[in-house]
């Protein structure tokens, strides 16, 4: 009576999955390259003015020329994004954990969480400038608020959806509330936490940039505003490229941490 | 006569339904599991078997009735019996070794010590090559073995098994019966097994209780005359078949007559 895991098969599927993973990277990359070439070509044949629409090559050139300036402003934006994100994670997880302790609290606060998500933070942002001035604080507050909801709601959902049979088993073994939380609820909620984090990560840089638009002395948002006011359209585009890359870097960081913290989740997904 | 392990006397349980439609799940249940005895409880779906196991495991309280383990009151006390639920509910984030040590950790054993203790038992349960595997890598039968080892490591003298083999295919189930018999022969726990399967109940048990559909009531008690140790081929013994005929007859009289087939 032996049930061996099918190692031979999984090797083969690993190879094909590696191949298809390369392919799934190459394909969109190729399409993007093609689109950039078309863009460059259109700009050239229509003799488009550079202050209206520069070609990709010119944007790249501008990115290289103003690299020191962009780097300097990026540091500020990264700082605001990560600080806001850190606050959002702490607050989101804490609130979700508190809501989970009682059915009453959940019923009272969960709908509020959902509803408040529809409040356009960006429209509210000018208020923060009235309250907190033009320094670092209002930007961090915007980032924190934008990132808070996806984290809080996902973690709250994760805690609520923990398998009931598993909880019953733990209870039957005489586990304490803390043991149940640490051994079951926490790990079971991790996948939900990281789906919230992926959304929050995407929002974080955007939140910081929007905060800076409304008034700042440093940051990619203010660099963009200044560049567009001077009709340095290529530098506006260069800044957009950097903002996109920053967002991607944050998502990659989150993805990397997720793989480190819950390798079991990815293994299970891969075999499913 | 050996000592009584679990004694239940006159147990009632009613669940408040919506409005006036309260559901009586259990009525006047009395049963005994003696030390080292394997007892089965057969009943159709909705006969309150799970409610009864919940009460024995301390997850819910009876409305009325007496419940003792080794002569001590048991109602509402958790962690006194080993409970194996229907689904294996192994944690996907833990390896098999780390899954089976959960009850030890709950009892305060340090992870390393718990691992050492469980690692010694893996070969006995036929799980040695899966120590570092994750549950999704195992077949249903192997997962059920791991769940059983976890139940064993609760180290309680009474085991509650809630339809542990219901989700397995027929052949795997036969293998698991053989395996469970050899395990039981070795450890001699007191066992209360809940099942739908008449053959399974006869092959494994010393005594069988028959539970009627809602409200769950014990309608018959049948002793199994087969000798120990048991083997799966005993399912063709005359004694086995006689017991089966008796049980099916009782089911016909008491259980099926109460529930028209759907």
Contacts between the chains, C-beta under 8 A, distances in Angstrom:
chain1	res1	chain2	res2	distance
A	1	B	126	7.4
A	1	B	175	5.5
A	1	B	179	7.5
A	3	B	138	7.3
A	3	B	139	4.5
A	3	B	141	6.5
A	3	B	142	5.3
A	4	B	129	7.9
A	5	B	133	6.7
A	5	B	137	5.3
A	5	B	138	7.6
A	163	B	89	6.6
A	165	B	85	5.6
A	165	B	86	7.8
A	165	B	87	5.4
A	165	B	89	4.9
A	166	B	89	4.7
A	166	B	91	7.2
A	168	B	59	6.1
A	168	B	85	6.8
A	169	B	83	7.0
A	169	B	85	5.5
A	169	B	89	5.4
A	170	B	102	7.9
A	170	B	106	7.5
A	171	B	59	5.9
A	171	B	78	6.0
A	172	B	57	4.2
A	172	B	58	6.9
A	172	B	59	5.9
A	172	B	78	6.0
A	172	B	79	7.3
A	172	B	81	7.9
A	172	B	83	4.2
A	173	B	78	7.4
A	173	B	79	5.7
A	173	B	83	7.5
A	173	B	102	7.2
A	173	B	103	5.1
A	173	B	106	5.1
A	173	B	154	6.0
A	174	B	78	4.5
A	174	B	79	2.3
A	174	B	80	7.9
A	174	B	106	6.3
A	174	B	107	7.9
A	175	B	106	4.7
A	179	B	105	7.8
A	179	B	106	5.7
A	183	B	91	7.8
A	183	B	102	6.8
A	183	B	105	7.1
A	183	B	106	7.8
A	184	B	91	7.1
A	187	B	91	7.0
A	187	B	93	4.3
A	188	B	93	7.6
A	190	B	93	7.7
A	262	B	93	6.6
A	264	B	92	5.8
A	264	B	93	4.7
A	264	B	94	7.7
A	264	B	134	5.6
A	265	B	92	7.6
A	265	B	93	7.4
A	267	B	134	6.2
A	267	B	136	7.6
A	268	B	92	5.7
A	268	B	134	6.9
A	268	B	136	4.9
A	271	B	136	5.9
A	271	B	137	7.1
A	272	B	136	7.6
